[in-house]
Amino acid sequence: MFGIGDHWTDAAKLSRNLFPARDIQRHRRHRRERIALMNRLVEPAGLVCEDWDGDAFLLTDRAGRTRVAASLAEFWREAEALSGQAFDPLGVRFDGRAPQW
């Protein structure tokens, strides 16, 4: 976004220079899938995540407040700041319940 560089989760972006259009389509598809998954995790806290020009994540709460996160790591910090809740994406099942160990 502002010269911050790619996050490791975007490592496959444009990996095959022979067919750049396919790489862009694949990257956008993976990004849509990632954002859908992120929304499943933050929706119970009243947040919505959207893609911002393929380079950042736009987080919005029910009151309309918005934050921009340049990477996946920054996304979780911004989600916590916006919602006032702690997030542990590895500690919750996708149905919102705590895991049964």
MILOVEX-581278 format. One record per residue: x, y, z of N, C-alpha, C in turn; residue in three letters. Coordinates in steps of 0.02 Angstrom, whole numbers, plus 50000, padded with zeros to 5 digits. Layout:
// MILOVEX-581278
<mido><n_px>X</n_px><n_py>Y</n_py><n_pz>Z</n_pz><ca_px>X</ca_px><ca_py>Y</ca_py><ca_pz>Z</ca_pz><c_px>X</c_px><c_py>Y</c_py><c_pz>Z</c_pz><r>Ala</r></mido>
...
This chain:
// MILOVEX-581278
<mido><n_px>50042</n_px><n_py>49942</n_py><n_pz>50000</n_pz><ca_px>50000</ca_px><ca_py>50000</ca_py><ca_pz>50000</ca_pz><c_px>50044</c_px><c_py>50062</c_py><c_pz>50000</c_pz><r>Met</r></mido>
<mido><n_px>50073</n_px><n_py>50083</n_py><n_pz>50054</n_pz><ca_px>50115</ca_px><ca_py>50142</ca_py><ca_pz>50057</ca_pz><c_px>50188</c_px><c_py>50123</c_py><c_pz>50058</c_pz><r>Phe</r></mido>
<mido><n_px>50207</n_px><n_py>50078</n_py><n_pz>50013</n_pz><ca_px>50276</ca_px><ca_py>50057</ca_py><ca_pz>50010</ca_pz><c_px>50296</c_px><c_py>50008</c_py><c_pz>50065</c_pz><r>Gly</r></mido>
<mido><n_px>50247</n_px><n_py>49975</n_py><n_pz>50096</n_pz><ca_px>50261</ca_px><ca_py>49931</ca_py><ca_pz>50153</ca_pz><c_px>50287</c_px><c_py>49862</c_py><c_pz>50130</c_pz><r>Ile</r></mido>
<mido><n_px>50273</n_px><n_py>49842</n_py><n_pz>50069</n_pz><ca_px>50295</ca_px><ca_py>49777</ca_py><ca_pz>50044</ca_pz><c_px>50243</c_px><c_py>49723</c_py><c_pz>50055</c_pz><r>Gly</r></mido>
<mido><n_px>50255</n_px><n_py>49666</n_py><n_pz>50024</n_pz><ca_px>50207</ca_px><ca_py>49611</ca_py><ca_pz>50028</ca_pz><c_px>50213</c_px><c_py>49574</c_py><c_pz>50093</c_pz><r>Asp</r></mido>
<mido><n_px>50156</n_px><n_py>49547</n_py><n_pz>50116</n_pz><ca_px>50154</ca_px><ca_py>49504</ca_py><ca_pz>50174</ca_pz><c_px>50169</c_px><c_py>49433</c_py><c_pz>50150</c_pz><r>His</r></mido>
<mido><n_px>50195</n_px><n_py>49390</n_py><n_pz>50193</n_pz><ca_px>50212</ca_px><ca_py>49322</ca_py><ca_pz>50172</ca_pz><c_px>50152</c_px><c_py>49283</c_py><c_pz>50145</c_pz><r>Trp</r></mido>
<mido><n_px>50091</n_px><n_py>49301</n_py><n_pz>50165</n_pz><ca_px>50032</ca_px><ca_py>49265</ca_py><ca_pz>50140</ca_pz><c_px>50018</c_px><c_py>49281</c_py><c_pz>50067</c_pz><r>Thr</r></mido>
<mido><n_px>50050</n_px><n_py>49332</n_py><n_pz>50040</n_pz><ca_px>50042</ca_px><ca_py>49349</ca_py><ca_pz>49970</ca_pz><c_px>50102</c_px><c_py>49325</c_py><c_pz>49928</c_pz><r>Asp</r></mido>
<mido><n_px>50140</n_px><n_py>49277</n_py><n_pz>49953</n_pz><ca_px>50202</ca_px><ca_py>49255</ca_py><ca_pz>49921</ca_pz><c_px>50190</c_px><c_py>49228</c_py><c_pz>49851</c_pz><r>Ala</r></mido>
<mido><n_px>50132</n_px><n_py>49199</n_py><n_pz>49839</n_pz><ca_px>50119</ca_px><ca_py>49168</ca_py><ca_pz>49773</ca_pz><c_px>50097</c_px><c_py>49220</c_py><c_pz>49721</c_pz><r>Ala</r></mido>
<mido><n_px>50088</n_px><n_py>49281</n_py><n_pz>49741</n_pz><ca_px>50066</ca_px><ca_py>49333</ca_py><ca_pz>49694</ca_pz><c_px>50116</c_px><c_py>49341</c_py><c_pz>49638</c_pz><r>Lys</r></mido>
<mido><n_px>50091</n_px><n_py>49336</n_py><n_pz>49577</n_pz><ca_px>50132</ca_px><ca_py>49342</ca_py><ca_pz>49517</ca_pz><c_px>50194</c_px><c_py>49297</c_py><c_pz>49518</c_pz><r>Leu</r></mido>
<mido><n_px>50183</n_px><n_py>49234</n_py><n_pz>49535</n_pz><ca_px>50239</ca_px><ca_py>49187</ca_py><ca_pz>49539</ca_pz><c_px>50258</c_px><c_py>49160</c_py><c_pz>49471</c_pz><r>Ser</r></mido>
<mido><n_px>50213</n_px><n_py>49163</n_py><n_pz>49423</n_pz><ca_px>50227</ca_px><ca_py>49137</ca_py><ca_pz>49356</ca_pz><c_px>50223</c_px><c_py>49195</c_py><c_pz>49306</c_pz><r>Arg</r></mido>
<mido><n_px>50279</n_px><n_py>49224</n_py><n_pz>49291</n_pz><ca_px>50280</ca_px><ca_py>49282</ca_py><ca_pz>49246</ca_pz><c_px>50260</c_px><c_py>49266</c_py><c_pz>49175</c_pz><r>Asn</r></mido>
<mido><n_px>50258</n_px><n_py>49202</n_py><n_pz>49158</n_pz><ca_px>50240</ca_px><ca_py>49181</ca_py><ca_pz>49091</ca_pz><c_px>50167</c_px><c_py>49198</c_py><c_pz>49075</c_pz><r>Leu</r></mido>
<mido><n_px>50122</n_px><n_py>49190</n_py><n_pz>49124</n_pz><ca_px>50051</ca_px><ca_py>49205</ca_py><ca_pz>49116</ca_pz><c_px>50028</c_px><c_py>49251</c_py><c_pz>49171</c_pz><r>Phe</r></mido>
<mido><n_px>50046</n_px><n_py>49316</n_py><n_pz>49169</n_pz><ca_px>50028</ca_px><ca_py>49361</ca_py><ca_pz>49224</ca_pz><c_px>49953</c_px><c_py>49369</c_py><c_pz>49236</c_pz><r>Pro</r></mido>
<mido><n_px>49913</n_px><n_py>49364</n_py><n_pz>49183</n_pz><ca_px>49840</ca_px><ca_py>49371</ca_py><ca_pz>49193</ca_pz><c_px>49813</c_px><c_py>49315</c_py><c_pz>49236</c_pz><r>Ala</r></mido>
<mido><n_px>49837</n_px><n_py>49254</n_py><n_pz>49226</n_pz><ca_px>49815</ca_px><ca_py>49198</ca_py><ca_pz>49268</ca_pz><c_px>49837</c_px><c_py>49207</c_py><c_pz>49340</c_pz><r>Arg</r></mido>
<mido><n_px>49898</n_px><n_py>49232</n_py><n_pz>49349</n_pz><ca_px>49923</ca_px><ca_py>49244</ca_py><ca_pz>49417</ca_pz><c_px>49880</c_px><c_py>49296</c_py><c_pz>49452</c_pz><r>Asp</r></mido>
<mido><n_px>49861</n_px><n_py>49348</n_py><n_pz>49418</n_pz><ca_px>49820</ca_px><ca_py>49401</ca_py><ca_pz>49447</ca_pz><c_px>49752</c_px><c_py>49372</c_py><c_pz>49466</c_pz><r>Ile</r></mido>
<mido><n_px>49722</n_px><n_py>49333</n_py><n_pz>49421</n_pz><ca_px>49657</ca_px><ca_py>49302</ca_py><ca_pz>49435</ca_pz><c_px>49662</c_px><c_py>49255</c_py><c_pz>49495</c_pz><r>Gln</r></mido>
<mido><n_px>49715</n_px><n_py>49215</n_py><n_pz>49498</n_pz><ca_px>49724</ca_px><ca_py>49168</ca_py><ca_pz>49553</ca_pz><c_px>49734</c_px><c_py>49207</c_py><c_pz>49618</c_pz><r>Arg</r></mido>
<mido><n_px>49774</n_px><n_py>49258</n_py><n_pz>49617</n_pz><ca_px>49786</ca_px><ca_py>49299</ca_py><ca_pz>49677</ca_pz><c_px>49720</c_px><c_py>49330</c_py><c_pz>49701</c_pz><r>His</r></mido>
<mido><n_px>49681</n_px><n_py>49357</n_py><n_pz>49656</n_pz><ca_px>49617</ca_px><ca_py>49388</ca_py><ca_pz>49675</ca_pz><c_px>49568</c_px><c_py>49337</c_py><c_pz>49703</c_pz><r>Arg</r></mido>
<mido><n_px>49567</n_px><n_py>49277</n_py><n_pz>49674</n_pz><ca_px>49524</ca_px><ca_py>49224</ca_py><ca_pz>49700</ca_pz><c_px>49545</c_px><c_py>49203</c_py><c_pz>49771</c_pz><r>Arg</r></mido>
<mido><n_px>49609</n_px><n_py>49194</n_py><n_pz>49781</n_pz><ca_px>49634</ca_px><ca_py>49176</ca_py><ca_pz>49848</ca_pz><c_px>49620</c_px><c_py>49232</c_py><c_pz>49897</c_pz><r>His</r></mido>
<mido><n_px>49627</n_px><n_py>49293</n_py><n_pz>49876</n_pz><ca_px>49613</ca_px><ca_py>49350</ca_py><ca_pz>49920</ca_pz><c_px>49539</c_px><c_py>49352</c_py><c_pz>49940</c_pz><r>Arg</r></mido>
<mido><n_px>49494</n_px><n_py>49340</n_py><n_pz>49892</n_pz><ca_px>49422</ca_px><ca_py>49338</ca_py><ca_pz>49907</ca_pz><c_px>49407</c_px><c_py>49282</c_py><c_pz>49957</c_pz><r>Arg</r></mido>
<mido><n_px>49438</n_px><n_py>49224</n_py><n_pz>49948</n_pz><ca_px>49427</ca_px><ca_py>49168</ca_py><ca_pz>49994</ca_pz><c_px>49453</c_px><c_py>49185</c_py><c_pz>50064</c_pz><r>Glu</r></mido>
<mido><n_px>49511</n_px><n_py>49218</n_py><n_pz>50067</n_pz><ca_px>49540</ca_px><ca_py>49237</ca_py><ca_pz>50131</ca_pz><c_px>49495</c_px><c_py>49288</c_py><c_pz>50167</c_pz><r>Arg</r></mido>
<mido><n_px>49469</n_px><n_py>49336</n_py><n_pz>50130</n_pz><ca_px>49426</ca_px><ca_py>49387</ca_py><ca_pz>50160</ca_pz><c_px>49360</c_px><c_py>49356</c_py><c_pz>50184</c_pz><r>Ile</r></mido>
<mido><n_px>49333</n_px><n_py>49309</n_py><n_pz>50147</n_pz><ca_px>49272</ca_px><ca_py>49275</ca_py><ca_pz>50169</ca_pz><c_px>49284</c_px><c_py>49239</c_py><c_pz>50235</c_pz><r>Ala</r></mido>
<mido><n_px>49342</n_px><n_py>49206</n_py><n_pz>50241</n_pz><ca_px>49360</ca_px><ca_py>49172</ca_py><ca_pz>50303</ca_pz><c_px>49370</c_px><c_py>49221</c_py><c_pz>50360</c_pz><r>Leu</r></mido>
<mido><n_px>49403</n_px><n_py>49276</n_py><n_pz>50347</n_pz><ca_px>49414</ca_px><ca_py>49328</ca_py><ca_pz>50398</ca_pz><c_px>49347</c_px><c_py>49356</c_py><c_pz>50422</c_pz><r>Met</r></mido>
<mido><n_px>49300</n_px><n_py>49365</n_py><n_pz>50375</n_pz><ca_px>49234</ca_px><ca_py>49391</ca_py><ca_pz>50394</ca_pz><c_px>49198</c_px><c_py>49343</c_py><c_pz>50441</c_pz><r>Asn</r></mido>
<mido><n_px>49206</n_px><n_py>49278</n_py><n_pz>50430</n_pz><ca_px>49175</ca_px><ca_py>49229</ca_py><ca_pz>50475</ca_pz><c_px>49201</c_px><c_py>49236</c_py><c_pz>50546</c_pz><r>Arg</r></mido>
<mido><n_px>49263</n_px><n_py>49257</n_py><n_pz>50553</n_pz><ca_px>49294</ca_px><ca_py>49263</ca_py><ca_pz>50619</ca_pz><c_px>49277</c_px><c_py>49329</c_py><c_pz>50653</c_pz><r>Leu</r></mido>
<mido><n_px>49269</n_px><n_py>49383</n_py><n_pz>50616</n_pz><ca_px>49257</ca_px><ca_py>49449</ca_py><ca_pz>50647</ca_pz><c_px>49183</c_px><c_py>49469</c_py><c_pz>50648</c_pz><r>Val</r></mido>
<mido><n_px>49141</n_px><n_py>49435</n_py><n_pz>50611</n_pz><ca_px>49070</ca_px><ca_py>49452</ca_py><ca_pz>50608</ca_pz><c_px>49036</c_px><c_py>49450</c_py><c_pz>50676</c_pz><r>Glu</r></mido>
<mido><n_px>49050</n_px><n_py>49401</n_py><n_pz>50720</n_pz><ca_px>49018</ca_px><ca_py>49402</ca_py><ca_pz>50786</ca_pz><c_px>49034</c_px><c_py>49465</c_py><c_pz>50827</c_pz><r>Pro</r></mido>
<mido><n_px>49089</n_px><n_py>49498</n_py><n_pz>50811</n_pz><ca_px>49108</ca_px><ca_py>49560</ca_py><ca_pz>50846</ca_pz><c_px>49079</c_px><c_py>49622</c_py><c_pz>50812</c_pz><r>Ala</r></mido>
<mido><n_px>49038</n_px><n_py>49611</n_py><n_pz>50760</n_pz><ca_px>49007</ca_px><ca_py>49668</ca_py><ca_pz>50726</ca_pz><c_px>49051</c_px><c_py>49701</c_py><c_pz>50675</c_pz><r>Gly</r></mido>
<mido><n_px>49101</n_px><n_py>49665</n_py><n_pz>50649</n_pz><ca_px>49147</ca_px><ca_py>49693</ca_py><ca_pz>50600</ca_pz><c_px>49136</c_px><c_py>49662</c_py><c_pz>50532</c_pz><r>Leu</r></mido>
<mido><n_px>49153</n_px><n_py>49701</n_py><n_pz>50481</n_pz><ca_px>49151</ca_px><ca_py>49676</ca_py><ca_pz>50412</ca_pz><c_px>49218</c_px><c_py>49694</c_py><c_pz>50380</c_pz><r>Val</r></mido>
<mido><n_px>49246</n_px><n_py>49646</n_py><n_pz>50344</n_pz><ca_px>49310</ca_px><ca_py>49657</ca_py><ca_pz>50309</ca_pz><c_px>49297</c_px><c_py>49659</c_py><c_pz>50234</c_pz><r>Cys</r></mido>
<mido><n_px>49327</n_px><n_py>49707</n_py><n_pz>50201</n_pz><ca_px>49323</ca_px><ca_py>49711</ca_py><ca_pz>50128</ca_pz><c_px>49393</c_px><c_py>49720</c_py><c_pz>50100</c_pz><r>Glu</r></mido>
<mido><n_px>49400</n_px><n_py>49704</n_py><n_pz>50037</n_pz><ca_px>49463</ca_px><ca_py>49714</ca_py><ca_pz>50002</ca_pz><c_px>49469</c_px><c_py>49788</c_py><c_pz>49984</c_pz><r>Asp</r></mido>
<mido><n_px>49529</n_px><n_py>49815</n_py><n_pz>49992</n_pz><ca_px>49541</ca_px><ca_py>49884</ca_py><ca_pz>49972</ca_pz><c_px>49593</c_px><c_py>49884</c_py><c_pz>49918</c_pz><r>Trp</r></mido>
<mido><n_px>49570</n_px><n_py>49883</n_py><n_pz>49856</n_pz><ca_px>49613</ca_px><ca_py>49887</ca_py><ca_pz>49797</ca_pz><c_px>49665</c_px><c_py>49831</c_py><c_pz>49793</c_pz><r>Asp</r></mido>
<mido><n_px>49650</n_px><n_py>49774</n_py><n_pz>49823</n_pz><ca_px>49696</ca_px><ca_py>49717</ca_py><ca_pz>49819</ca_pz><c_px>49759</c_px><c_py>49724</c_py><c_pz>49860</c_pz><r>Gly</r></mido>
<mido><n_px>49767</n_px><n_py>49780</n_py><n_pz>49896</n_pz><ca_px>49828</ca_px><ca_py>49792</ca_py><ca_pz>49933</ca_pz><c_px>49819</c_px><c_py>49798</c_py><c_pz>50008</c_pz><r>Asp</r></mido>
<mido><n_px>49757</n_px><n_py>49806</n_py><n_pz>50031</n_pz><ca_px>49745</ca_px><ca_py>49815</ca_py><ca_pz>50102</ca_pz><c_px>49676</c_px><c_py>49789</c_py><c_pz>50119</c_pz><r>Ala</r></mido>
<mido><n_px>49662</n_px><n_py>49787</n_py><n_pz>50184</n_pz><ca_px>49597</ca_px><ca_py>49765</ca_py><ca_pz>50209</ca_pz><c_px>49562</c_px><c_py>49825</c_py><c_pz>50241</c_pz><r>Phe</r></mido>
<mido><n_px>49498</n_px><n_py>49832</n_py><n_pz>50226</n_pz><ca_px>49458</ca_px><ca_py>49886</ca_py><ca_pz>50254</ca_pz><c_px>49410</c_px><c_py>49855</c_py><c_pz>50305</c_pz><r>Leu</r></mido>
<mido><n_px>49417</n_px><n_py>49874</n_py><n_pz>50368</n_pz><ca_px>49374</ca_px><ca_py>49849</ca_py><ca_pz>50422</ca_pz><c_px>49324</c_px><c_py>49902</c_py><c_pz>50441</c_pz><r>Leu</r></mido>
<mido><n_px>49261</n_px><n_py>49883</n_py><n_pz>50447</n_pz><ca_px>49208</ca_px><ca_py>49929</ca_py><ca_pz>50467</ca_pz><c_px>49167</c_px><c_py>49898</c_py><c_pz>50522</c_pz><r>Thr</r></mido>
<mido><n_px>49147</n_px><n_py>49939</n_py><n_pz>50572</n_pz><ca_px>49104</ca_px><ca_py>49914</ca_py><ca_pz>50625</ca_pz><c_px>49032</c_px><c_py>49937</c_py><c_pz>50612</c_pz><r>Asp</r></mido>
<mido><n_px>48987</n_px><n_py>49917</n_py><n_pz>50656</n_pz><ca_px>48915</ca_px><ca_py>49932</ca_py><ca_pz>50647</ca_pz><c_px>48901</c_px><c_py>50007</c_py><c_pz>50649</c_pz><r>Arg</r></mido>
<mido><n_px>48944</n_px><n_py>50045</n_py><n_pz>50684</n_pz><ca_px>48935</ca_px><ca_py>50117</ca_py><ca_pz>50689</ca_pz><c_px>48963</c_px><c_py>50154</c_py><c_pz>50628</c_pz><r>Ala</r></mido>
<mido><n_px>48996</n_px><n_py>50117</n_py><n_pz>50583</n_pz><ca_px>49023</ca_px><ca_py>50148</ca_py><ca_pz>50523</ca_pz><c_px>49096</c_px><c_py>50170</c_py><c_pz>50530</c_pz><r>Gly</r></mido>
<mido><n_px>49126</n_px><n_py>50158</n_py><n_pz>50589</n_pz><ca_px>49197</ca_px><ca_py>50175</ca_py><ca_pz>50596</ca_pz><c_px>49237</c_px><c_py>50127</c_py><c_pz>50554</c_pz><r>Arg</r></mido>
<mido><n_px>49292</n_px><n_py>50152</n_py><n_pz>50525</n_pz><ca_px>49331</ca_px><ca_py>50113</ca_py><ca_pz>50478</ca_pz><c_px>49405</c_px><c_py>50117</c_py><c_pz>50495</c_pz><r>Thr</r></mido>
<mido><n_px>49439</n_px><n_py>50062</n_py><n_pz>50484</n_pz><ca_px>49512</ca_px><ca_py>50058</ca_py><ca_pz>50491</ca_pz><c_px>49539</c_px><c_py>50021</c_py><c_pz>50430</c_pz><r>Arg</r></mido>
<mido><n_px>49600</n_px><n_py>50039</n_py><n_pz>50411</n_pz><ca_px>49634</ca_px><ca_py>50006</ca_py><ca_pz>50355</ca_pz><c_px>49694</c_px><c_py>49968</c_py><c_pz>50382</c_pz><r>Val</r></mido>
<mido><n_px>49700</n_px><n_py>49906</n_py><n_pz>50360</n_pz><ca_px>49756</ca_px><ca_py>49863</ca_py><ca_pz>50379</ca_pz><c_px>49795</c_px><c_py>49844</c_py><c_pz>50316</c_pz><r>Ala</r></mido>
<mido><n_px>49860</n_px><n_py>49855</n_py><n_pz>50317</n_pz><ca_px>49901</ca_px><ca_py>49842</ca_py><ca_pz>50259</ca_pz><c_px>49921</c_px><c_py>49769</c_py><c_pz>50252</c_pz><r>Ala</r></mido>
<mido><n_px>49916</n_px><n_py>49730</n_py><n_pz>50306</n_pz><ca_px>49935</ca_px><ca_py>49659</ca_py><ca_pz>50304</ca_pz><c_px>49889</c_px><c_py>49619</c_py><c_pz>50348</c_pz><r>Ser</r></mido>
<mido><n_px>49896</n_px><n_py>49554</n_py><n_pz>50344</n_pz><ca_px>49855</ca_px><ca_py>49509</ca_py><ca_pz>50385</ca_pz><c_px>49872</c_px><c_py>49518</c_py><c_pz>50459</c_pz><r>Leu</r></mido>
<mido><n_px>49935</n_px><n_py>49526</n_py><n_pz>50475</n_pz><ca_px>49955</ca_px><ca_py>49537</ca_py><ca_pz>50545</ca_pz><c_px>49925</c_px><c_py>49602</c_py><c_pz>50571</c_pz><r>Ala</r></mido>
<mido><n_px>49927</n_px><n_py>49654</n_py><n_pz>50532</n_pz><ca_px>49898</ca_px><ca_py>49718</ca_py><ca_pz>50552</ca_pz><c_px>49822</c_px><c_py>49714</c_py><c_pz>50557</c_pz><r>Glu</r></mido>
<mido><n_px>49792</n_px><n_py>49671</n_py><n_pz>50516</n_pz><ca_px>49719</ca_px><ca_py>49663</ca_py><ca_pz>50517</ca_pz><c_px>49694</c_px><c_py>49645</c_py><c_pz>50587</c_pz><r>Phe</r></mido>
<mido><n_px>49728</n_px><n_py>49597</n_py><n_pz>50620</n_pz><ca_px>49705</ca_px><ca_py>49575</ca_py><ca_pz>50686</ca_pz><c_px>49712</c_px><c_py>49630</c_py><c_pz>50738</c_pz><r>Trp</r></mido>
<mido><n_px>49766</n_px><n_py>49668</n_py><n_pz>50734</n_pz><ca_px>49774</ca_px><ca_py>49725</ca_py><ca_pz>50780</ca_pz><c_px>49719</c_px><c_py>49777</c_py><c_pz>50770</c_pz><r>Arg</r></mido>
<mido><n_px>49703</n_px><n_py>49792</n_py><n_pz>50708</n_pz><ca_px>49651</ca_px><ca_py>49841</ca_py><ca_pz>50693</ca_pz><c_px>49582</c_px><c_py>49815</c_py><c_pz>50713</c_pz><r>Glu</r></mido>
<mido><n_px>49570</n_px><n_py>49750</n_py><n_pz>50702</n_pz><ca_px>49506</ca_px><ca_py>49721</ca_py><ca_pz>50723</ca_pz><c_px>49496</c_px><c_py>49726</c_py><c_pz>50798</c_pz><r>Ala</r></mido>
<mido><n_px>49549</n_px><n_py>49713</n_py><n_pz>50835</n_pz><ca_px>49545</ca_px><ca_py>49719</ca_py><ca_pz>50908</ca_pz><c_px>49535</c_px><c_py>49791</c_py><c_pz>50930</c_pz><r>Glu</r></mido>
<mido><n_px>49569</n_px><n_py>49838</n_py><n_pz>50898</n_pz><ca_px>49562</ca_px><ca_py>49908</ca_py><ca_pz>50916</ca_pz><c_px>49492</c_px><c_py>49934</c_py><c_pz>50899</c_pz><r>Ala</r></mido>
<mido><n_px>49465</n_px><n_py>49912</n_py><n_pz>50843</n_pz><ca_px>49399</ca_px><ca_py>49936</ca_py><ca_pz>50821</ca_pz><c_px>49342</c_px><c_py>49905</c_py><c_pz>50862</c_pz><r>Leu</r></mido>
<mido><n_px>49349</n_px><n_py>49842</n_py><n_pz>50880</n_pz><ca_px>49294</ca_px><ca_py>49807</ca_py><ca_pz>50915</ca_pz><c_px>49301</c_px><c_py>49810</c_py><c_pz>50991</c_pz><r>Ser</r></mido>
<mido><n_px>49361</n_px><n_py>49821</n_py><n_pz>51016</n_pz><ca_px>49373</ca_px><ca_py>49818</ca_py><ca_pz>51088</ca_pz><c_px>49375</c_px><c_py>49747</c_py><c_pz>51114</c_pz><r>Gly</r></mido>
<mido><n_px>49381</n_px><n_py>49698</n_py><n_pz>51069</n_pz><ca_px>49384</ca_px><ca_py>49628</ca_py><ca_pz>51088</ca_pz><c_px>49451</c_px><c_py>49598</c_py><c_pz>51066</c_pz><r>Gln</r></mido>
<mido><n_px>49473</n_px><n_py>49548</n_py><n_pz>51102</n_pz><ca_px>49533</ca_px><ca_py>49512</ca_py><ca_pz>51083</ca_pz><c_px>49515</c_px><c_py>49457</c_py><c_pz>51033</c_pz><r>Ala</r></mido>
<mido><n_px>49557</n_px><n_py>49447</n_py><n_pz>50982</n_pz><ca_px>49546</ca_px><ca_py>49396</ca_py><ca_pz>50933</ca_pz><c_px>49603</c_px><c_py>49346</c_py><c_pz>50934</c_pz><r>Phe</r></mido>
<mido><n_px>49586</n_px><n_py>49282</n_py><n_pz>50934</n_pz><ca_px>49635</ca_px><ca_py>49229</ca_py><ca_pz>50925</ca_pz><c_px>49607</c_px><c_py>49184</c_py><c_pz>50870</c_pz><r>Asp</r></mido>
<mido><n_px>49626</n_px><n_py>49197</n_py><n_pz>50807</n_pz><ca_px>49597</ca_px><ca_py>49159</ca_py><ca_pz>50752</ca_pz><c_px>49612</c_px><c_py>49084</c_py><c_pz>50755</c_pz><r>Pro</r></mido>
<mido><n_px>49662</n_px><n_py>49064</n_py><n_pz>50793</n_pz><ca_px>49677</ca_px><ca_py>48993</ca_py><ca_pz>50799</ca_pz><c_px>49641</c_px><c_py>48961</c_py><c_pz>50858</c_pz><r>Leu</r></mido>
<mido><n_px>49610</n_px><n_py>49001</n_py><n_pz>50902</n_pz><ca_px>49580</ca_px><ca_py>48974</ca_py><ca_pz>50962</ca_pz><c_px>49504</c_px><c_py>48966</c_py><c_pz>50958</c_pz><r>Gly</r></mido>
<mido><n_px>49475</n_px><n_py>48981</n_py><n_pz>50901</n_pz><ca_px>49402</ca_px><ca_py>48977</ca_py><ca_pz>50894</ca_pz><c_px>49385</c_px><c_py>48936</c_py><c_pz>50832</c_pz><r>Val</r></mido>
<mido><n_px>49337</n_px><n_py>48893</n_py><n_pz>50840</n_pz><ca_px>49313</ca_px><ca_py>48856</ca_py><ca_pz>50781</ca_pz><c_px>49272</c_px><c_py>48903</c_py><c_pz>50739</c_pz><r>Arg</r></mido>
<mido><n_px>49260</n_px><n_py>48887</n_py><n_pz>50677</n_pz><ca_px>49226</ca_px><ca_py>48932</ca_py><ca_pz>50631</ca_pz><c_px>49152</c_px><c_py>48939</c_py><c_pz>50645</c_pz><r>Phe</r></mido>
<mido><n_px>49125</n_px><n_py>48900</n_py><n_pz>50691</n_pz><ca_px>49056</ca_px><ca_py>48911</ca_py><ca_pz>50710</ca_pz><c_px>49052</c_px><c_py>48957</c_py><c_pz>50771</c_pz><r>Asp</r></mido>
<mido><n_px>49110</n_px><n_py>48985</n_py><n_pz>50792</n_pz><ca_px>49111</ca_px><ca_py>49033</ca_py><ca_pz>50846</ca_pz><c_px>49119</c_px><c_py>49003</c_py><c_pz>50915</c_pz><r>Gly</r></mido>
<mido><n_px>49119</n_px><n_py>48937</n_py><n_pz>50921</n_pz><ca_px>49126</ca_px><ca_py>48905</ca_py><ca_pz>50986</ca_pz><c_px>49199</c_px><c_py>48889</c_py><c_pz>51000</c_pz><r>Arg</r></mido>
<mido><n_px>49215</n_px><n_py>48885</n_py><n_pz>51064</n_pz><ca_px>49283</ca_px><ca_py>48867</ca_py><ca_pz>51084</ca_pz><c_px>49297</c_px><c_py>48795</c_py><c_pz>51064</c_pz><r>Ala</r></mido>
<mido><n_px>49358</n_px><n_py>48778</n_py><n_pz>51047</n_pz><ca_px>49374</ca_px><ca_py>48709</ca_py><ca_pz>51028</ca_pz><c_px>49367</c_px><c_py>48662</c_py><c_pz>51087</c_pz><r>Pro</r></mido>
<mido><n_px>49350</n_px><n_py>48600</n_py><n_pz>51073</n_pz><ca_px>49344</ca_px><ca_py>48548</ca_py><ca_pz>51123</ca_pz><c_px>49409</c_px><c_py>48508</c_py><c_pz>51123</c_pz><r>Gln</r></mido>
<mido><n_px>49450</n_px><n_py>48516</n_py><n_pz>51173</n_pz><ca_px>49515</ca_px><ca_py>48482</ca_py><ca_pz>51175</ca_pz><c_px>49509</c_px><c_py>48416</c_py><c_pz>51209</c_pz><r>Trp</r></mido>
